Amino acid sequence: MDILNLNHTCSEINLPLCKVLKDTPCGYTGRSLPVFGTNLNTFFTIIILLAAMFCTFRMIKGANKKYSAVGRKEMVTFFYMYLATISLETVLVSGVLKKNVLVYLTSLQLSFANSTVFCLFIGGLTSTSLVDIGLLKSILIVRVLTFVYFVTSIVVIYMFLVAKNSFIICFFTFILNLGLAFLYLILQVLKLIRLDAEVWAYGTLIISALFFMSGILPLFFGSEYIALLSDRYLDGLFFFHLFIFCGIIMIHKYWLSVCENEAECISLIVKGEIKNV
């Protein structure tokens, strides 16, 4: 029950939502370091988040150059959602904000995080051959549904953060996202089977899933040992973001490994239709 009401998680890792929901601070927070006269909490977590932001910009730039790649715009939208999530996270974990604005920015950050997972799921669902040859506009579907999901998330999360209902927040930000991520994994495996993809595509997908599972572990245990071994320069939040970002990189590599194969399949379908005409 301590897991569902986030008592255990907030005792292990200093998530921004814990500052709103719980009055007891986490005992394993990374030490503060002064930067330009301002003490920043979990300094090295901020460093890894800034590095993730820079690398995400690079991935967006690279994806935009692949003009003919299937699912390009969907993947770019996913990266922008992730970029917004970690940008807000950087501000929230720094400890420079006043408590009266935390609930608003935390609601916004969690809504972006939810929408990132949803965007990945719905993008993988709609980015199929039938959608991308013109029967439907995949990117329009992704953006509209993601926006609706974002608005719904921000209303629900803000309402239950104010009410300090940890169970609903846990369900809406952890359990639901894990379910969507699992469904995305199943859909991608089915797609790879349909495309008769090479083993490397399966490998990148599996490694991505392993990184995401590794990122979940600091939410439940290990923060005490991390703080002890690193002399509190690092904490569980650092490794949470490190592994999640590694998972994002592997999703990017997975997309690169399958988008060319999909483009070839679509080309054959279009040629077949022209020939029939």
N, C-alpha and C positions, 0 to 999 in steps of 0.2 A: 504493500500500500504506500510505503514511503517513496517508491519509484513513481507511482501514478500521481501522487500529489507533489512531486518534485522536491521533497525534503532531502532525499538522499543525493539527487543530482546537484542541488544547490549547495550541499555540503562538500561536494567533490570539486566542482568547477564553477568559476565565477561568470556565469552567463549573464548578459544584460537584463534578461527578464527576471532573474533572481533578485536583483536590486529593487524591483517593483513589487514582486510577490512576497518576498521574505524580509523579515527584519533582522535576522541573524546573518552577519557577513560570512562569506566562505573563508575557511581557515588556511586554504592553500593557494592564495592569490600570489601571482608573481610580484616581486618587489617593485616599488616605484623608483624612477630615476628622474633627476631634474633635466629638463630640456628648455633652454632659453628662459630660465627662471620659473618654469612651470613643472610641477611634479606630474609625470605621466604614469598611470598604473599599467601593470603588465607590459612593460616597454618592449620586450622581444616579441610579444604577441602582436603588437602594433607594427613591428618591423616585418613580420611574416605576412600580415595583411596588406601592407604597402607593396611588398614584393608580389603578392598575388594580384593586386590591382594592376601593377605594371605588366605582368605576364598576360593578364586577361585582355588588356589593351592590345598586346601583340597578337593574341589569338583572334581577336575581332578583326584586326587589320589583315591578317592572313586569310581569314574566312571570306572577307569582302572581296578579295582578289580572285576567288574561285567562282567566276561568274556563272559557269554552267553546272556547278555542283548541285546535286539534289539536296534539298534541305538547308541550303546556305543561309537564307534569311531566318529560318526557324532557329538555326544554331546561333546566329548572331543575336537574335532576340534573347535566347537563353543566356548568352554571355553577358548581355547588358543587365539582365535581371540579377545575375550573380554579382556583377560589379556593383550594382546599387546596394545589394545586401552587405557586402564586405566593407563598402565605403561607410555606411551607417554604423556597422559594427565597430569600425576603427574609432569613430567618434564616441560611441557608447562606452567602450572598454577603457578609454583613456582616463576617465574620471574627472573630466573638466566641466561636465554639465551639471547644472543645478537639478535637484531632485524633482522639482515641479514640472520639468520638461521631459523627464525620463520616460514617463508613461506614453507620451505622444510619439517620441522617436523610437521607443521600443516596439510599439504597435506597428509603426511604419516598417521597421527593420524586419520584424517577424513576418509581416505580410509579403515583403519582397522575397524573403527566404521561402515561404510557402509557394509563392508564385513561380520561383525559380524551378522548384521540383515539378510543379504542375506544368510549366512551359516545356520542360524536358519530356515529360510523359506525353503530353498532347502533341508535341512536335514529332515525336517518334511514332505516334499513332496515325497522324494525318500525312506524314511525308512518305507517301507511297506512290507507285507508278501512276495509278489512276488519277490521283489528285494532281500531280505535277505535270501531266500532259495536257491539262486544260479543262477537265471536267469540273474541278473545284479549285478555288484559290486556297492552297494550304496555309500560306502565311496569314491570310485574312482570318481564317478560322482560329489559328494559334493566337493571334494578337487579341481578337475579340474575347475568346474564352479566357485567356490569361488575364485580361483587364477585368472581366466580370469576377473571376476568382480572387483577384487582388482586392477589389472593392469589398467583396464579401468577407475576405480574411481580415481586412483592417477594421471593419465594423465589429465582427465577432471577437477578435483578439482584444481590441480596446475595451469593449464592454466587459469581458471577463477578467482583464487585467485590473480594471478599476474595482471589480467585485472581488478580486483576489481569489478567483476560482481556479486553483492549480490543476484540478483534474481535467477540465475542459481545455485549458491551455496545453496540457500535456498531450491530450488526444489530437488537438488541431494542429500542433506544431511538430510533434514527434511521431505518433502512431500513424496518422494519416499520411504523412510524408514518406514514412517507411513503406506503407502499403503501395503508394504510387511508384516509388522507386523499384519495388519488387515487380510490379506489373510492367514497368518499363523494361526491366531485365528480361522478363518472359517474352514480351513482344519482340525485342531485338533478337533473341535467340531464334524465334520463329521466322523472323525476317532473314537471318543468316542462313537458315535451312532452305528457305525459298530461293535465295540468291545463289545457293551452293557456294558460299563464301569460303575463302581460305582459312586455315587454322589461325593465322595471325589476328584476324578480326575477332574470333572467339577469345583469343588470349588477351587482347586489350580490354574486351568487355569484362572478362573475369577479373583481371587485375584492377580495373576500376571499381568493381563491386567489393573486392578485398580492401581497397583503400577506404571506401566509404564505411565498411564494417569496422575497420581499425579506427576511424574517426569517431565512431560511436562509443568505443570502449572507455575513453576518458570521462564520459558522462556518468559512468557507474563505478569505476574503481581505478586506482593507480595514481591519483593526484598527490596523495601523501608521499609516495616514493619519488615521484617526479620532483616535488618541492625539496625533498631531503637530498636527493642526489645532485640537484642543480643549485643548491643553496638558495632556492626561491628566485633564481633568475628566470626560470621557466615554470610553467604551470600546465594543468590539463588543457586549458583553453588554447595554448600554443599548439599542442599536438592535435587537438580537435581540428583547428583550421589548417594545419599542415597536411594532415591526411585527407581532409575534404578537398583541399586544393589539388593534391596529387590525383584524386579521383576525377576532378574536373578536367585536368590535363589528359588523363587516359580516355575520357569521353570524347575529347577533341580528337585524339589519335584514332579512336574507334571510328568516328565519323569520317575522318580522312581515308580510312582503310576501306570503307564501304561506299562512299559517295561516287567514286569513279565507276565501280561495278554497277551501281544503280543507273548511272547516266547511260552506260552502254545498253542496259536492258530497255530503258525508255526509248532510246534511239531505234532499237530493233522494232519495238511496238509501233512507233510512228511510221517507220518505213513499211511495215506490214499493212497498216491501214491505207497508206497511199497506194500501195500496190493493189490492194483489193478494190480501191476506187477506180 
